[in-house]
Every structure is written in structure tokens, then in C-alpha cells.
């Protein structure tokens, strides 16, 4: 009837910081921070191993954080929207497509967008923002999340946007590019949510 519970093992096991694995992996950060952090999966594995070591020695948290991207500015609104929809892959993909449209309006030069067709894109963006209930505030420079060149050729993506001759081609290039980026972000990166006093 009585069962012996080994408390020693329980206390030496680090608390699970995993929030979700799919479609993107989100974890809670053990450190003080105001921004989401994007880290390569290999760096995250090293960080989680480091957490385990510290916990086995009776400590808490981490002593150092491997290289990463701190998602600030426009990217902070993007990752918050993605995190809020983490249980719905279709919605996440739509949000990232909207992010691609926003990026195109902010950072892309295209002859189609120099015509009155620009209004059609603005209308599409504002309709999607309303439907998805997503907003970006303040100065916007970068809204797409960073993807290292070893995984994705951003120059090729930008060229496909520049060379699009119709709105249909432009929308297709953005959809294809953002879907590919979404998959790479899912396979190659882990996202840490702001921790402790955030």
C-alpha cells in the first residue's frame, strides 16, 4: 500500500520549459528578458543540456545563452501573433503570409506596386489584419523573422518579388516564399518566450 517516492530524483530534474513542439517549438525562458528569442535547434539543444547540468548541481536557470536573435521592433509583433496562434497551423501560415505582404509593402521595390494596383494590396493587407486581428505598431523596418542564409536564399526570394509582372504573380511569390520560410523556421529554430519578470 505504501509506495516509496524518491524525492531526490524529482528535485534534480529540471522543470519542463516546453510549451509546444508543433508547428513551431516554443519554450519558456529561465532568464529575465523582454523579447522573444529565436535560436537554432542545435544551440537550443546545448542550452537545454546546460540547464540539466545546472539543475543536477542544485542550481536554477542558465549561466549563459548561446547565440540567438532577439526579436525586437516589428518582429516582436510577428512572433507574438504566431505564439498566440501556436495551436492552429493554418492560422499561423496565414499570419506569416500577411507578414510577407507587409514586408513587401515596407521593403520591396516592384513596378506593379508603382501603379494604382498598390491600393489593392493595401486593401488586402488591411482586410487580413482585421480578419486575423493582428496589428503592428511603431516604426516598422523588419517584420519577417530572420532565417540564416544556409537555410534560405533571401536574395532569390527578393528577386522573385521584383520580377513579378502581375499582382497574381506577386501574391504567389509571397505565398511560396513565406510557406518555405515557415517550414524552415519550424524545422531549424526554437523560440523562447520572455521569461521571469517580462
Number of C-alpha atoms within 10 A of each C-alpha: 3 4 5 6 8 8 8 8 9 10 12 16 15 18 14 9 14 12 14 14 13 13 18 23 20 22 21 17 19 18 18 12 16 16 20 24 23 23 22 19 17 12 16 21 13 13 18 15 12 17 21 20 17 18 18 15 9 12 14 16 16 17 12 10 13 11 12 15 15 18 22 16 17 21 22 21 18 23 24 16 20 21 19 10 16 20 15 13 14 12 15 21 20 17 23 26 24 24 26 23 24 22 18 21 16 13 13 15 15 19 14 16 20 10 9 9 13 15 12 12 18 14 12 14 19 16 12 17 17 11 9 16 10 17 12 17 8 7 8 14 12 19 25 21 19 16 19 13 9 6 11 15 13 15 10 11 15 18 14 17 22 18 15 17 14 14 15 10 14 21 18 15 21 24 19 14 22 23 17 13 24 19 14 16 24 17 15 16 22 23 27 23 24 18 16 12 8 10
